[in-house]
């Protein structure tokens, strides 16, 4: 049992390390305001690893804002949704003005 | 449970135009007197300005408007009642036909040896317009030649004065009809409202999934877009009544019902409108489709889209095509009050010609490729001598064929008209009747629509996700909703159809505005059996998958250097926390202003604070924001004093999925000035787009004088000693020929120095814009 726990914990560490490499958590040094921005939200942070590891999707994702939220490359939210659909995902696309 | 039938307005309902007081400014004093006499009750004893003031006051006074309406004579009142029937504004041809049918207008003919002319025995419209009981519409000034009689011209587009609207009782249906067929014909299958709704839903789903459909500059669905639509949404055709570009008709109906919106040259779906339409009764939906056809500017009956009917103003709301559709709708409203009668197409068109022939403009034509009802056997009618018969045949061949296509093909396809043949197989025996829904649409407000079952059990949902639908038991709304959430067989037709529910189809439904609960409840409510457990489970899984991945656009993202700064902001402002240092603000609340913040607009302009040098070094003129930092991390290497573009960094970015165009766009987004040309070429080279270069050792003969150069280069004698040229003034000499060439040149009197004196490197833009080809010739690379 201890071995299994260790193995799970190692896997989690390696996923976190991979995510830090492909989609690092942003660390702003100053106050920033980004108008007309877009984000990708996932229910499980592990999904972000899967998405960011996909070289078709990765260029659309710039950095993580939170464990389960990524900043989308400016002006490309529509293309990201299309690319996600083409990769077999079914993203919910919320238009500007939808409540958070 | 049977829903109560909805009240429908007349199909041609059009509200009156608001009265513009400036109309009075353009009137002369006697004209103002006539207006004042009608509206105020007196016109004398006041100055012109006082009369204008009194008229304007009366037009705002309901009691004065009622008094004015009461003062009207019988014929005037009947005329305004006809306007009131259609909401207040009536097309100039339609009101002519209507008032003729009611006997308000009577034609007086003059026939002589040389010409035939006619005029109105009494024209009440002119007098009503003089009193401003009817107001000429701003859009009524289109071309009308003077050679035809006044009885064959449309009236100007008039509106009933809005103040009179509630004091004029609307007239009933105009007493116009066509003798019904005595014998029952052979009926063709009727298109069900559910079939039409399904086809509309499929075209709508296509636009929803595409996100946007590109239109051409004039706003039409262009050929490439139409081809893509037709390929993605194949629809069943009716060989007997071929509808050109059937998908385009549905696209235009969706556009006119505002389910498809157009922004410049992009068309996109409005899920809210689709949701609203799905709550309407079948009669209301079909009324909306018929109204959409009336106003469909880009659709040509018999011709489809992308075809002109000969007149530049045919797209105008009062142009030929729109006027002809209104005339047809008016005529059908006359037939709609007959109980389930069949009418011969030829009889109908002959009666319409007798009433509607109009020589004041070119009329409409369906074109050579349209459905041919065989109305004119003698194609050489234009060779007949001028006269009634030639005019009649000409009208039938051109305008009659257009009316036949609009009636039998377009309206038949929309389920408003049922086709039949009075003699099976005969070409000229086409006949028709309005379907019960068509009677309700064109017979409104008097004719009530059929009852319909709102909660009809018309589906059988099977464990393999197939859904069998009985379309003759379902409303248009039900069929439309089914079309949004299940995939139909490509070109299936008929009343029993099989659909398939899949993750993709359900996803499409939710993306087009349906909620997961609505999808499940729709299937449950209309299914004859209990929903199979595996179907319910899969639906639930699919909805959860969609909810687990959300793309949220149009936000304002706020970034803070510390969690405390972010929390402090959120304690005083709207927004949602995101991670430890970010806040998200929805668009309506997005007017945030933070002191000393780095501001970036992701839709318009990103921060341009980077300067590049030839070494690939990127120097920042200000702090990098989130976007700059993340993009630089992808395409450059971090150095002790900033970032540097290198071959390795660019290749790494390409390996990670970034395309060359994206990398160039990213740099362009953030550079404060142009890239140094050397770095620009290096970037291309790193991205695999390098032009080949050559580097080696050569022995060159430099000939400074161009006349000498041309003489040497063109010499047959020297050809064995020369290998080529690298540009004007420079000749390449093979190493083994140097000694011999020197001897010949010395013999010819030239002095040959042992050292070369190359000229300066090019600095002018014109010189920089040239490139040297491997053959040594120079050419312009771009101008």
Interface residues (C-beta under 8 A of the other chain):
Chain A: X24 X25 X26 X27 X28 X29 X30 X31 X32 X33 X34 X35 X36 X37 X38 X39 X40 X41 X42 X43 X44 X47 X54 X55 X56 X57 X58 X59 X62 X63 X64 X65 X66 X67 X69 X71 X72 X73 X74 X75 X77 X78 X80 X81 X82 X84 X89 X90 X91 X92 X93 X94 X95 X96 X97 X98 X99 X100
Chain B: X211 X503 X504 X507 X510 X511 X542 X545 X546 X547 X548 X549 X550 X551 X552 X553 X554 X555 X556 X557 X558 X559 X560 X561 X565 X576 X578 X579 X580 X581 X582 X584 X585 X586 X587 X588 X590 X592 X593 X594 X595 X596 X597 X598 X599 X600 X601 X602 X603 X604 X606 X623 X625 X626 X627 X629 X630 X631 X633 X634 X655 X656 X657 X658 X659 X662 X669
